[in-house]
Amino acid sequence: GTGLNEGDTVVVSGLFLIDSEANITGALERMRHPEKTESSMPAMSDQPVNMHSGH
């Protein structure tokens, strides 16, 4: 067993992760190191994110 069940939306989840990889990475870093958000990632928190830029 792979841990997946018939009918799971694996492809949709994969596409979301591809489009949002940078956003997810930034969010995880902010959660792990909230005290560093303002000094180390000002651009990420100051600018709106276009999820489809570069596609």
mmCIF entry with sequence, helices, sheets and N, C-alpha, C, O atoms, coordinates in Angstrom:
data_MODEL
# 
_entry.id   MODEL 
# 
_entity.id                         1 
_entity.type                       polymer 
_entity.pdbx_number_of_molecules   1 
# 
_entity_poly.entity_id                      1 
_entity_poly.type                           'polypeptide(L)' 
_entity_poly.nstd_linkage                   no 
_entity_poly.nstd_monomer                   no 
_entity_poly.pdbx_seq_one_letter_code       GTGLNEGDTVVVSGLFLIDSEANITGALERMRHPEKTESSMPAMSDQPVNMHSGH 
_entity_poly.pdbx_seq_one_letter_code_can   GTGLNEGDTVVVSGLFLIDSEANITGALERMRHPEKTESSMPAMSDQPVNMHSGH 
_entity_poly.pdbx_strand_id                 A 
# 
loop_
_entity_poly_seq.entity_id 
_entity_poly_seq.num 
_entity_poly_seq.mon_id 
_entity_poly_seq.hetero 
1 1  GLY n 
1 2  THR n 
1 3  GLY n 
1 4  LEU n 
1 5  ASN n 
1 6  GLU n 
1 7  GLY n 
1 8  ASP n 
1 9  THR n 
1 10 VAL n 
1 11 VAL n 
1 12 VAL n 
1 13 SER n 
1 14 GLY n 
1 15 LEU n 
1 16 PHE n 
1 17 LEU n 
1 18 ILE n 
1 19 ASP n 
1 20 SER n 
1 21 GLU n 
1 22 ALA n 
1 23 ASN n 
1 24 ILE n 
1 25 THR n 
1 26 GLY n 
1 27 ALA n 
1 28 LEU n 
1 29 GLU n 
1 30 ARG n 
1 31 MET n 
1 32 ARG n 
1 33 HIS n 
1 34 PRO n 
1 35 GLU n 
1 36 LYS n 
1 37 THR n 
1 38 GLU n 
1 39 SER n 
1 40 SER n 
1 41 MET n 
1 42 PRO n 
1 43 ALA n 
1 44 MET n 
1 45 SER n 
1 46 ASP n 
1 47 GLN n 
1 48 PRO n 
1 49 VAL n 
1 50 ASN n 
1 51 MET n 
1 52 HIS n 
1 53 SER n 
1 54 GLY n 
1 55 HIS n 
# 
_struct_asym.id          A 
_struct_asym.entity_id   1 
# 
loop_
_struct_conf.conf_type_id 
_struct_conf.id 
_struct_conf.pdbx_PDB_helix_id 
_struct_conf.beg_label_comp_id 
_struct_conf.beg_label_asym_id 
_struct_conf.beg_label_seq_id 
_struct_conf.pdbx_beg_PDB_ins_code 
_struct_conf.end_label_comp_id 
_struct_conf.end_label_asym_id 
_struct_conf.end_label_seq_id 
_struct_conf.pdbx_end_PDB_ins_code 
_struct_conf.beg_auth_comp_id 
_struct_conf.beg_auth_asym_id 
_struct_conf.beg_auth_seq_id 
_struct_conf.end_auth_comp_id 
_struct_conf.end_auth_asym_id 
_struct_conf.end_auth_seq_id 
_struct_conf.pdbx_PDB_helix_class 
_struct_conf.details 
_struct_conf.pdbx_PDB_helix_length 
HELX_P HELX_P1 AA1 VAL A 10 ? ARG A 32 ? VAL A 10 ARG A 32 1 ? 23 
HELX_P HELX_P2 AA2 PRO A 34 ? LYS A 36 ? PRO A 34 LYS A 36 5 ? 3  
HELX_P HELX_P3 AA3 THR A 37 ? SER A 40 ? THR A 37 SER A 40 1 ? 4  
HELX_P HELX_P4 AA4 PRO A 42 ? ASP A 46 ? PRO A 42 ASP A 46 1 ? 5  
# 
_struct_conf_type.id          HELX_P 
_struct_conf_type.criteria    ? 
_struct_conf_type.reference   ? 
# 
loop_
_atom_site.group_PDB 
_atom_site.id 
_atom_site.type_symbol 
_atom_site.label_atom_id 
_atom_site.label_alt_id 
_atom_site.label_comp_id 
_atom_site.label_asym_id 
_atom_site.label_entity_id 
_atom_site.label_seq_id 
_atom_site.pdbx_PDB_ins_code 
_atom_site.Cartn_x 
_atom_site.Cartn_y 
_atom_site.Cartn_z 
_atom_site.occupancy 
_atom_site.B_iso_or_equiv 
_atom_site.pdbx_formal_charge 
_atom_site.auth_seq_id 
_atom_site.auth_comp_id 
_atom_site.auth_asym_id 
_atom_site.auth_atom_id 
_atom_site.pdbx_PDB_model_num 
ATOM 1   N N  . GLY A 1 1  ? 0.828   -1.204 0.000   1.00 0.00 ? 1  GLY A N  1 
ATOM 2   C CA . GLY A 1 1  ? 0.000   0.000  0.000   1.00 0.00 ? 1  GLY A CA 1 
ATOM 3   C C  . GLY A 1 1  ? 0.857   1.246  0.000   1.00 0.00 ? 1  GLY A C  1 
ATOM 4   O O  . GLY A 1 1  ? 1.875   1.310  0.689   1.00 0.00 ? 1  GLY A O  1 
ATOM 5   N N  . THR A 1 2  ? 0.442   2.239  -0.776  1.00 0.00 ? 2  THR A N  1 
ATOM 6   C CA . THR A 1 2  ? 1.214   3.478  -0.878  1.00 0.00 ? 2  THR A CA 1 
ATOM 7   C C  . THR A 1 2  ? 0.714   4.531  0.100   1.00 0.00 ? 2  THR A C  1 
ATOM 8   O O  . THR A 1 2  ? 1.326   5.590  0.235   1.00 0.00 ? 2  THR A O  1 
ATOM 9   N N  . GLY A 1 3  ? -0.383  4.254  0.779   1.00 0.00 ? 3  GLY A N  1 
ATOM 10  C CA . GLY A 1 3  ? -0.977  5.249  1.661   1.00 0.00 ? 3  GLY A CA 1 
ATOM 11  C C  . GLY A 1 3  ? -1.988  6.125  0.946   1.00 0.00 ? 3  GLY A C  1 
ATOM 12  O O  . GLY A 1 3  ? -2.571  7.022  1.555   1.00 0.00 ? 3  GLY A O  1 
ATOM 13  N N  . LEU A 1 4  ? -2.207  5.875  -0.352  1.00 0.00 ? 4  LEU A N  1 
ATOM 14  C CA . LEU A 1 4  ? -3.186  6.633  -1.119  1.00 0.00 ? 4  LEU A CA 1 
ATOM 15  C C  . LEU A 1 4  ? -4.425  5.790  -1.345  1.00 0.00 ? 4  LEU A C  1 
ATOM 16  O O  . LEU A 1 4  ? -4.348  4.565  -1.437  1.00 0.00 ? 4  LEU A O  1 
ATOM 17  N N  . ASN A 1 5  ? -5.565  6.453  -1.433  1.00 0.00 ? 5  ASN A N  1 
ATOM 18  C CA . ASN A 1 5  ? -6.810  5.748  -1.685  1.00 0.00 ? 5  ASN A CA 1 
ATOM 19  C C  . ASN A 1 5  ? -7.367  6.157  -3.038  1.00 0.00 ? 5  ASN A C  1 
ATOM 20  O O  . ASN A 1 5  ? -7.105  7.265  -3.506  1.00 0.00 ? 5  ASN A O  1 
ATOM 21  N N  . GLU A 1 6  ? -8.128  5.280  -3.669  1.00 0.00 ? 6  GLU A N  1 
ATOM 22  C CA . GLU A 1 6  ? -8.743  5.614  -4.950  1.00 0.00 ? 6  GLU A CA 1 
ATOM 23  C C  . GLU A 1 6  ? -9.634  6.835  -4.793  1.00 0.00 ? 6  GLU A C  1 
ATOM 24  O O  . GLU A 1 6  ? -10.483 6.878  -3.903  1.00 0.00 ? 6  GLU A O  1 
ATOM 25  N N  . GLY A 1 7  ? -9.443  7.825  -5.651  1.00 0.00 ? 7  GLY A N  1 
ATOM 26  C CA . GLY A 1 7  ? -10.234 9.039  -5.574  1.00 0.00 ? 7  GLY A CA 1 
ATOM 27  C C  . GLY A 1 7  ? -9.496  10.203 -4.935  1.00 0.00 ? 7  GLY A C  1 
ATOM 28  O O  . GLY A 1 7  ? -9.985  11.332 -4.969  1.00 0.00 ? 7  GLY A O  1 
ATOM 29  N N  . ASP A 1 8  ? -8.321  9.950  -4.348  1.00 0.00 ? 8  ASP A N  1 
ATOM 30  C CA . ASP A 1 8  ? -7.548  11.058 -3.782  1.00 0.00 ? 8  ASP A CA 1 
ATOM 31  C C  . ASP A 1 8  ? -7.118  12.024 -4.882  1.00 0.00 ? 8  ASP A C  1 
ATOM 32  O O  . ASP A 1 8  ? -6.791  11.604 -5.992  1.00 0.00 ? 8  ASP A O  1 
ATOM 33  N N  . THR A 1 9  ? -7.121  13.325 -4.568  1.00 0.00 ? 9  THR A N  1 
ATOM 34  C CA . THR A 1 9  ? -6.771  14.330 -5.574  1.00 0.00 ? 9  THR A CA 1 
ATOM 35  C C  . THR A 1 9  ? -5.281  14.615 -5.517  1.00 0.00 ? 9  THR A C  1 
ATOM 36  O O  . THR A 1 9  ? -4.857  15.703 -5.125  1.00 0.00 ? 9  THR A O  1 
ATOM 37  N N  . VAL A 1 10 ? -4.495  13.630 -5.913  1.00 0.00 ? 10 VAL A N  1 
ATOM 38  C CA . VAL A 1 10 ? -3.038  13.744 -5.830  1.00 0.00 ? 10 VAL A CA 1 
ATOM 39  C C  . VAL A 1 10 ? -2.514  14.777 -6.813  1.00 0.00 ? 10 VAL A C  1 
ATOM 40  O O  . VAL A 1 10 ? -1.646  15.580 -6.469  1.00 0.00 ? 10 VAL A O  1 
ATOM 41  N N  . VAL A 1 11 ? -3.037  14.761 -8.042  1.00 0.00 ? 11 VAL A N  1 
ATOM 42  C CA . VAL A 1 11 ? -2.535  15.669 -9.075  1.00 0.00 ? 11 VAL A CA 1 
ATOM 43  C C  . VAL A 1 11 ? -2.818  17.118 -8.704  1.00 0.00 ? 11 VAL A C  1 
ATOM 44  O O  . VAL A 1 11 ? -1.946  17.975 -8.846  1.00 0.00 ? 11 VAL A O  1 
ATOM 45  N N  . VAL A 1 12 ? -4.030  17.399 -8.228  1.00 0.00 ? 12 VAL A N  1 
ATOM 46  C CA . VAL A 1 12 ? -4.381  18.766 -7.851  1.00 0.00 ? 12 VAL A CA 1 
ATOM 47  C C  . VAL A 1 12 ? -3.451  19.263 -6.754  1.00 0.00 ? 12 VAL A C  1 
ATOM 48  O O  . VAL A 1 12 ? -2.965  20.393 -6.808  1.00 0.00 ? 12 VAL A O  1 
ATOM 49  N N  . SER A 1 13 ? -3.204  18.416 -5.756  1.00 0.00 ? 13 SER A N  1 
ATOM 50  C CA . SER A 1 13 ? -2.301  18.810 -4.681  1.00 0.00 ? 13 SER A CA 1 
ATOM 51  C C  . SER A 1 13 ? -0.901  19.081 -5.216  1.00 0.00 ? 13 SER A C  1 
ATOM 52  O O  . SER A 1 13 ? -0.252  20.039 -4.797  1.00 0.00 ? 13 SER A O  1 
ATOM 53  N N  . GLY A 1 14 ? -0.434  18.249 -6.134  1.00 0.00 ? 14 GLY A N  1 
ATOM 54  C CA . GLY A 1 14 ? 0.893   18.427 -6.707  1.00 0.00 ? 14 GLY A CA 1 
ATOM 55  C C  . GLY A 1 14 ? 1.014   19.741 -7.454  1.00 0.00 ? 14 GLY A C  1 
ATOM 56  O O  . GLY A 1 14 ? 2.021   20.437 -7.324  1.00 0.00 ? 14 GLY A O  1 
ATOM 57  N N  . LEU A 1 15 ? 0.001   20.090 -8.237  1.00 0.00 ? 15 LEU A N  1 
ATOM 58  C CA . LEU A 1 15 ? 0.043   21.346 -8.974  1.00 0.00 ? 15 LEU A CA 1 
ATOM 59  C C  . LEU A 1 15 ? 0.049   22.526 -8.016  1.00 0.00 ? 15 LEU A C  1 
ATOM 60  O O  . LEU A 1 15 ? 0.766   23.502 -8.239  1.00 0.00 ? 15 LEU A O  1 
ATOM 61  N N  . PHE A 1 16 ? -0.741  22.446 -6.954  1.00 0.00 ? 16 PHE A N  1 
ATOM 62  C CA . PHE A 1 16 ? -0.750  23.518 -5.965  1.00 0.00 ? 16 PHE A CA 1 
ATOM 63  C C  . PHE A 1 16 ? 0.632   23.680 -5.350  1.00 0.00 ? 16 PHE A C  1 
ATOM 64  O O  . PHE A 1 16 ? 1.115   24.802 -5.197  1.00 0.00 ? 16 PHE A O  1 
ATOM 65  N N  . LEU A 1 17 ? 1.271   22.572 -4.998  1.00 0.00 ? 17 LEU A N  1 
ATOM 66  C CA . LEU A 1 17 ? 2.586   22.652 -4.378  1.00 0.00 ? 17 LEU A CA 1 
ATOM 67  C C  . LEU A 1 17 ? 3.613   23.243 -5.333  1.00 0.00 ? 17 LEU A C  1 
ATOM 68  O O  . LEU A 1 17 ? 4.475   24.015 -4.911  1.00 0.00 ? 17 LEU A O  1 
ATOM 69  N N  . ILE A 1 18 ? 3.533   22.891 -6.622  1.00 0.00 ? 18 ILE A N  1 
ATOM 70  C CA . ILE A 1 18 ? 4.475   23.447 -7.596  1.00 0.00 ? 18 ILE A CA 1 
ATOM 71  C C  . ILE A 1 18 ? 4.291   24.961 -7.693  1.00 0.00 ? 18 ILE A C  1 
ATOM 72  O O  . ILE A 1 18 ? 5.273   25.702 -7.661  1.00 0.00 ? 18 ILE A O  1 
ATOM 73  N N  . ASP A 1 19 ? 3.060   25.425 -7.809  1.00 0.00 ? 19 ASP A N  1 
ATOM 74  C CA . ASP A 1 19 ? 2.805   26.855 -7.951  1.00 0.00 ? 19 ASP A CA 1 
ATOM 75  C C  . ASP A 1 19 ? 3.152   27.635 -6.694  1.00 0.00 ? 19 ASP A C  1 
ATOM 76  O O  . ASP A 1 19 ? 3.518   28.808 -6.768  1.00 0.00 ? 19 ASP A O  1 
ATOM 77  N N  . SER A 1 20 ? 3.039   26.995 -5.550  1.00 0.00 ? 20 SER A N  1 
ATOM 78  C CA . SER A 1 20 ? 3.163   27.707 -4.281  1.00 0.00 ? 20 SER A CA 1 
ATOM 79  C C  . SER A 1 20 ? 4.451   27.387 -3.541  1.00 0.00 ? 20 SER A C  1 
ATOM 80  O O  . SER A 1 20 ? 4.600   27.757 -2.376  1.00 0.00 ? 20 SER A O  1 
ATOM 81  N N  . GLU A 1 21 ? 5.381   26.706 -4.194  1.00 0.00 ? 21 GLU A N  1 
ATOM 82  C CA . GLU A 1 21 ? 6.568   26.223 -3.492  1.00 0.00 ? 21 GLU A CA 1 
ATOM 83  C C  . GLU A 1 21 ? 7.285   27.349 -2.752  1.00 0.00 ? 21 GLU A C  1 
ATOM 84  O O  . GLU A 1 21 ? 7.632   27.201 -1.580  1.00 0.00 ? 21 GLU A O  1 
ATOM 85  N N  . ALA A 1 22 ? 7.506   28.472 -3.433  1.00 0.00 ? 22 ALA A N  1 
ATOM 86  C CA . ALA A 1 22 ? 8.225   29.580 -2.802  1.00 0.00 ? 22 ALA A CA 1 
ATOM 87  C C  . ALA A 1 22 ? 7.439   30.129 -1.614  1.00 0.00 ? 22 ALA A C  1 
ATOM 88  O O  . ALA A 1 22 ? 8.016   30.426 -0.568  1.00 0.00 ? 22 ALA A O  1 
ATOM 89  N N  . ASN A 1 23 ? 6.115   30.265 -1.776  1.00 0.00 ? 23 ASN A N  1 
ATOM 90  C CA . ASN A 1 23 ? 5.296   30.793 -0.691  1.00 0.00 ? 23 ASN A CA 1 
ATOM 91  C C  . ASN A 1 23 ? 5.298   29.859 0.510   1.00 0.00 ? 23 ASN A C  1 
ATOM 92  O O  . ASN A 1 23 ? 5.390   30.313 1.651   1.00 0.00 ? 23 ASN A O  1 
ATOM 93  N N  . ILE A 1 24 ? 5.199   28.563 0.264   1.00 0.00 ? 24 ILE A N  1 
ATOM 94  C CA . ILE A 1 24 ? 5.199   27.589 1.354   1.00 0.00 ? 24 ILE A CA 1 
ATOM 95  C C  . ILE A 1 24 ? 6.543   27.603 2.074   1.00 0.00 ? 24 ILE A C  1 
ATOM 96  O O  . ILE A 1 24 ? 6.594   27.577 3.303   1.00 0.00 ? 24 ILE A O  1 
ATOM 97  N N  . THR A 1 25 ? 7.627   27.645 1.306   1.00 0.00 ? 25 THR A N  1 
ATOM 98  C CA . THR A 1 25 ? 8.956   27.673 1.919   1.00 0.00 ? 25 THR A CA 1 
ATOM 99  C C  . THR A 1 25 ? 9.099   28.893 2.822   1.00 0.00 ? 25 THR A C  1 
ATOM 100 O O  . THR A 1 25 ? 9.586   28.780 3.946   1.00 0.00 ? 25 THR A O  1 
ATOM 101 N N  . GLY A 1 26 ? 8.678   30.055 2.336   1.00 0.00 ? 26 GLY A N  1 
ATOM 102 C CA . GLY A 1 26 ? 8.763   31.270 3.141   1.00 0.00 ? 26 GLY A CA 1 
ATOM 103 C C  . GLY A 1 26 ? 7.904   31.182 4.393   1.00 0.00 ? 26 GLY A C  1 
ATOM 104 O O  . GLY A 1 26 ? 8.323   31.606 5.470   1.00 0.00 ? 26 GLY A O  1 
ATOM 105 N N  . ALA A 1 27 ? 6.702   30.631 4.252   1.00 0.00 ? 27 ALA A N  1 
ATOM 106 C CA . ALA A 1 27 ? 5.818   30.512 5.407   1.00 0.00 ? 27 ALA A CA 1 
ATOM 107 C C  . ALA A 1 27 ? 6.409   29.576 6.452   1.00 0.00 ? 27 ALA A C  1 
ATOM 108 O O  . ALA A 1 27 ? 6.346   29.858 7.648   1.00 0.00 ? 27 ALA A O  1 
ATOM 109 N N  . LEU A 1 28 ? 6.981   28.463 6.003   1.00 0.00 ? 28 LEU A N  1 
ATOM 110 C CA . LEU A 1 28 ? 7.589   27.529 6.948   1.00 0.00 ? 28 LEU A CA 1 
ATOM 111 C C  . LEU A 1 28 ? 8.756   28.189 7.679   1.00 0.00 ? 28 LEU A C  1 
ATOM 112 O O  . LEU A 1 28 ? 8.909   28.009 8.887   1.00 0.00 ? 28 LEU A O  1 
ATOM 113 N N  . GLU A 1 29 ? 9.572   28.943 6.967   1.00 0.00 ? 29 GLU A N  1 
ATOM 114 C CA . GLU A 1 29 ? 10.691  29.629 7.611   1.00 0.00 ? 29 GLU A CA 1 
ATOM 115 C C  . GLU A 1 29 ? 10.193  30.644 8.637   1.00 0.00 ? 29 GLU A C  1 
ATOM 116 O O  . GLU A 1 29 ? 10.779  30.782 9.711   1.00 0.00 ? 29 GLU A O  1 
ATOM 117 N N  . ARG A 1 30 ? 9.103   31.361 8.305   1.00 0.00 ? 30 ARG A N  1 
ATOM 118 C CA . ARG A 1 30 ? 8.558   32.328 9.265   1.00 0.00 ? 30 ARG A CA 1 
ATOM 119 C C  . ARG A 1 30 ? 8.027   31.617 10.508  1.00 0.00 ? 30 ARG A C  1 
ATOM 120 O O  . ARG A 1 30 ? 8.164   32.124 11.622  1.00 0.00 ? 30 ARG A O  1 
ATOM 121 N N  . MET A 1 31 ? 7.421   30.444 10.320  1.00 0.00 ? 31 MET A N  1 
ATOM 122 C CA . MET A 1 31 ? 6.910   29.702 11.477  1.00 0.00 ? 31 MET A CA 1 
ATOM 123 C C  . MET A 1 31 ? 8.048   29.158 12.340  1.00 0.00 ? 31 MET A C  1 
ATOM 124 O O  . MET A 1 31 ? 7.944   29.129 13.566  1.00 0.00 ? 31 MET A O  1 
ATOM 125 N N  . ARG A 1 32 ? 9.132   28.727 11.695  1.00 0.00 ? 32 ARG A N  1 
ATOM 126 C CA . ARG A 1 32 ? 10.247  28.163 12.449  1.00 0.00 ? 32 ARG A CA 1 
ATOM 127 C C  . ARG A 1 32 ? 11.062  29.248 13.141  1.00 0.00 ? 32 ARG A C  1 
ATOM 128 O O  . ARG A 1 32 ? 11.573  29.043 14.242  1.00 0.00 ? 32 ARG A O  1 
ATOM 129 N N  . HIS A 1 33 ? 11.181  30.404 12.490  1.00 0.00 ? 33 HIS A N  1 
ATOM 130 C CA . HIS A 1 33 ? 12.040  31.469 13.017  1.00 0.00 ? 33 HIS A CA 1 
ATOM 131 C C  . HIS A 1 33 ? 11.296  32.806 13.000  1.00 0.00 ? 33 HIS A C  1 
ATOM 132 O O  . HIS A 1 33 ? 11.712  33.723 12.291  1.00 0.00 ? 33 HIS A O  1 
ATOM 133 N N  . PRO A 1 34 ? 10.213  32.940 13.755  1.00 0.00 ? 34 PRO A N  1 
ATOM 134 C CA . PRO A 1 34 ? 9.413   34.175 13.679  1.00 0.00 ? 34 PRO A CA 1 
ATOM 135 C C  . PRO A 1 34 ? 10.201  35.411 14.085  1.00 0.00 ? 34 PRO A C  1 
ATOM 136 O O  . PRO A 1 34 ? 9.900   36.512 13.624  1.00 0.00 ? 34 PRO A O  1 
ATOM 137 N N  . GLU A 1 35 ? 11.199  35.249 14.936  1.00 0.00 ? 35 GLU A N  1 
ATOM 138 C CA . GLU A 1 35 ? 11.981  36.399 15.387  1.00 0.00 ? 35 GLU A CA 1 
ATOM 139 C C  . GLU A 1 35 ? 12.871  36.960 14.290  1.00 0.00 ? 35 GLU A C  1 
ATOM 140 O O  . GLU A 1 35 ? 13.371  38.079 14.406  1.00 0.00 ? 35 GLU A O  1 
ATOM 141 N N  . LYS A 1 36 ? 13.075  36.180 13.213  1.00 0.00 ? 36 LYS A N  1 
ATOM 142 C CA . LYS A 1 36 ? 13.961  36.613 12.135  1.00 0.00 ? 36 LYS A CA 1 
ATOM 143 C C  . LYS A 1 36 ? 13.200  37.192 10.939  1.00 0.00 ? 36 LYS A C  1 
ATOM 144 O O  . LYS A 1 36 ? 13.817  37.645 9.975   1.00 0.00 ? 36 LYS A O  1 
ATOM 145 N N  . THR A 1 37 ? 11.880  37.182 10.994  1.00 0.00 ? 37 THR A N  1 
ATOM 146 C CA . THR A 1 37 ? 11.085  37.564 9.827   1.00 0.00 ? 37 THR A CA 1 
ATOM 147 C C  . THR A 1 37 ? 11.407  38.978 9.353   1.00 0.00 ? 37 THR A C  1 
ATOM 148 O O  . THR A 1 37 ? 11.657  39.190 8.166   1.00 0.00 ? 37 THR A O  1 
ATOM 149 N N  . GLU A 1 38 ? 11.403  39.935 10.255  1.00 0.00 ? 38 GLU A N  1 
ATOM 150 C CA . GLU A 1 38 ? 11.564  41.329 9.852   1.00 0.00 ? 38 GLU A CA 1 
ATOM 151 C C  . GLU A 1 38 ? 12.952  41.614 9.300   1.00 0.00 ? 38 GLU A C  1 
ATOM 152 O O  . GLU A 1 38 ? 13.092  42.399 8.362   1.00 0.00 ? 38 GLU A O  1 
ATOM 153 N N  . SER A 1 39 ? 13.992  40.982 9.873   1.00 0.00 ? 39 SER A N  1 
ATOM 154 C CA . SER A 1 39 ? 15.351  41.320 9.478   1.00 0.00 ? 39 SER A CA 1 
ATOM 155 C C  . SER A 1 39 ? 15.834  40.513 8.278   1.00 0.00 ? 39 SER A C  1 
ATOM 156 O O  . SER A 1 39 ? 16.601  41.030 7.466   1.00 0.00 ? 39 SER A O  1 
ATOM 157 N N  . SER A 1 40 ? 15.405  39.260 8.147   1.00 0.00 ? 40 SER A N  1 
ATOM 158 C CA . SER A 1 40 ? 15.982  38.407 7.113   1.00 0.00 ? 40 SER A CA 1 
ATOM 159 C C  . SER A 1 40 ? 15.125  38.314 5.852   1.00 0.00 ? 40 SER A C  1 
ATOM 160 O O  . SER A 1 40 ? 15.644  37.965 4.792   1.00 0.00 ? 40 SER A O  1 
ATOM 161 N N  . MET A 1 41 ? 13.826  38.616 5.938   1.00 0.00 ? 41 MET A N  1 
ATOM 162 C CA . MET A 1 41 ? 12.947  38.460 4.789   1.00 0.00 ? 41 MET A CA 1 
ATOM 163 C C  . MET A 1 41 ? 12.013  39.653 4.603   1.00 0.00 ? 41 MET A C  1 
ATOM 164 O O  . MET A 1 41 ? 10.799  39.462 4.525   1.00 0.00 ? 41 MET A O  1 
ATOM 165 N N  . PRO A 1 42 ? 12.534  40.867 4.530   1.00 0.00 ? 42 PRO A N  1 
ATOM 166 C CA . PRO A 1 42 ? 11.649  42.036 4.422   1.00 0.00 ? 42 PRO A CA 1 
ATOM 167 C C  . PRO A 1 42 ? 10.847  42.043 3.123   1.00 0.00 ? 42 PRO A C  1 
ATOM 168 O O  . PRO A 1 42 ? 9.681   42.438 3.122   1.00 0.00 ? 42 PRO A O  1 
ATOM 169 N N  . ALA A 1 43 ? 11.450  41.614 2.028   1.00 0.00 ? 43 ALA A N  1 
ATOM 170 C CA . ALA A 1 43 ? 10.759  41.654 0.741   1.00 0.00 ? 43 ALA A CA 1 
ATOM 171 C C  . ALA A 1 43 ? 9.548   40.724 0.741   1.00 0.00 ? 43 ALA A C  1 
ATOM 172 O O  . ALA A 1 43 ? 8.505   41.065 0.183   1.00 0.00 ? 43 ALA A O  1 
ATOM 173 N N  . MET A 1 44 ? 9.678   39.565 1.355   1.00 0.00 ? 44 MET A N  1 
ATOM 174 C CA . MET A 1 44 ? 8.583   38.607 1.375   1.00 0.00 ? 44 MET A CA 1 
ATOM 175 C C  . MET A 1 44 ? 7.378   39.157 2.124   1.00 0.00 ? 44 MET A C  1 
ATOM 176 O O  . MET A 1 44 ? 6.240   38.876 1.749   1.00 0.00 ? 44 MET A O  1 
ATOM 177 N N  . SER A 1 45 ? 7.611   39.934 3.173   1.00 0.00 ? 45 SER A N  1 
ATOM 178 C CA . SER A 1 45 ? 6.497   40.413 3.977   1.00 0.00 ? 45 SER A CA 1 
ATOM 179 C C  . SER A 1 45 ? 5.980   41.770 3.501   1.00 0.00 ? 45 SER A C  1 
ATOM 180 O O  . SER A 1 45 ? 4.866   42.159 3.850   1.00 0.00 ? 45 SER A O  1 
ATOM 181 N N  . ASP A 1 46 ? 6.775   42.499 2.707   1.00 0.00 ? 46 ASP A N  1 
ATOM 182 C CA . ASP A 1 46 ? 6.378   43.837 2.275   1.00 0.00 ? 46 ASP A CA 1 
ATOM 183 C C  . ASP A 1 46 ? 5.693   43.846 0.909   1.00 0.00 ? 46 ASP A C  1 
ATOM 184 O O  . ASP A 1 46 ? 4.912   44.753 0.622   1.00 0.00 ? 46 ASP A O  1 
ATOM 185 N N  . GLN A 1 47 ? 5.967   42.870 0.078   1.00 0.00 ? 47 GLN A N  1 
ATOM 186 C CA . GLN A 1 47 ? 5.447   42.886 -1.280  1.00 0.00 ? 47 GLN A CA 1 
ATOM 187 C C  . GLN A 1 47 ? 4.371   41.824 -1.466  1.00 0.00 ? 47 GLN A C  1 
ATOM 188 O O  . GLN A 1 47 ? 4.491   40.723 -0.927  1.00 0.00 ? 47 GLN A O  1 
ATOM 189 N N  . PRO A 1 48 ? 3.316   42.141 -2.226  1.00 0.00 ? 48 PRO A N  1 
ATOM 190 C CA . PRO A 1 48 ? 2.307   41.128 -2.559  1.00 0.00 ? 48 PRO A CA 1 
ATOM 191 C C  . PRO A 1 48 ? 2.923   40.061 -3.441  1.00 0.00 ? 48 PRO A C  1 
ATOM 192 O O  . PRO A 1 48 ? 3.821   40.343 -4.234  1.00 0.00 ? 48 PRO A O  1 
ATOM 193 N N  . VAL A 1 49 ? 2.440   38.835 -3.304  1.00 0.00 ? 49 VAL A N  1 
ATOM 194 C CA . VAL A 1 49 ? 3.027   37.721 -4.042  1.00 0.00 ? 49 VAL A CA 1 
ATOM 195 C C  . VAL A 1 49 ? 2.104   37.324 -5.190  1.00 0.00 ? 49 VAL A C  1 
ATOM 196 O O  . VAL A 1 49 ? 0.917   37.067 -4.992  1.00 0.00 ? 49 VAL A O  1 
ATOM 197 N N  . ASN A 1 50 ? 2.672   37.279 -6.391  1.00 0.00 ? 50 ASN A N  1 
ATOM 198 C CA . ASN A 1 50 ? 1.929   36.804 -7.550  1.00 0.00 ? 50 ASN A CA 1 
ATOM 199 C C  . ASN A 1 50 ? 2.283   35.343 -7.760  1.00 0.00 ? 50 ASN A C  1 
ATOM 200 O O  . ASN A 1 50 ? 3.387   35.030 -8.206  1.00 0.00 ? 50 ASN A O  1 
ATOM 201 N N  . MET A 1 51 ? 1.353   34.444 -7.442  1.00 0.00 ? 51 MET A N  1 
ATOM 202 C CA . MET A 1 51 ? 1.649   33.013 -7.483  1.00 0.00 ? 51 MET A CA 1 
ATOM 203 C C  . MET A 1 51 ? 1.996   32.521 -8.879  1.00 0.00 ? 51 MET A C  1 
ATOM 204 O O  . MET A 1 51 ? 2.602   31.460 -9.020  1.00 0.00 ? 51 MET A O  1 
ATOM 205 N N  . HIS A 1 52 ? 1.621   33.278 -9.927  1.00 0.00 ? 52 HIS A N  1 
ATOM 206 C CA . HIS A 1 52 ? 1.851   32.812 -11.290 1.00 0.00 ? 52 HIS A CA 1 
ATOM 207 C C  . HIS A 1 52 ? 3.000   33.541 -11.968 1.00 0.00 ? 52 HIS A C  1 
ATOM 208 O O  . HIS A 1 52 ? 3.203   33.365 -13.169 1.00 0.00 ? 52 HIS A O  1 
ATOM 209 N N  . SER A 1 53 ? 3.757   34.351 -11.241 1.00 0.00 ? 53 SER A N  1 
ATOM 210 C CA . SER A 1 53 ? 4.904   35.004 -11.858 1.00 0.00 ? 53 SER A CA 1 
ATOM 211 C C  . SER A 1 53 ? 5.956   33.967 -12.218 1.00 0.00 ? 53 SER A C  1 
ATOM 212 O O  . SER A 1 53 ? 6.204   33.033 -11.456 1.00 0.00 ? 53 SER A O  1 
ATOM 213 N N  . GLY A 1 54 ? 6.564   34.131 -13.367 1.00 0.00 ? 54 GLY A N  1 
ATOM 214 C CA . GLY A 1 54 ? 7.590   33.205 -13.802 1.00 0.00 ? 54 GLY A CA 1 
ATOM 215 C C  . GLY A 1 54 ? 7.049   31.963 -14.485 1.00 0.00 ? 54 GLY A C  1 
ATOM 216 O O  . GLY A 1 54 ? 7.826   31.088 -14.866 1.00 0.00 ? 54 GLY A O  1 
ATOM 217 N N  . HIS A 1 55 ? 5.727   31.862 -14.650 1.00 0.00 ? 55 HIS A N  1 
ATOM 218 C CA . HIS A 1 55 ? 5.147   30.696 -15.333 1.00 0.00 ? 55 HIS A CA 1 
ATOM 219 C C  . HIS A 1 55 ? 4.773   31.074 -16.753 1.00 0.00 ? 55 HIS A C  1 
ATOM 220 O O  . HIS A 1 55 ? 4.269   30.237 -17.502 1.00 0.00 ? 55 HIS A O  1 
# 
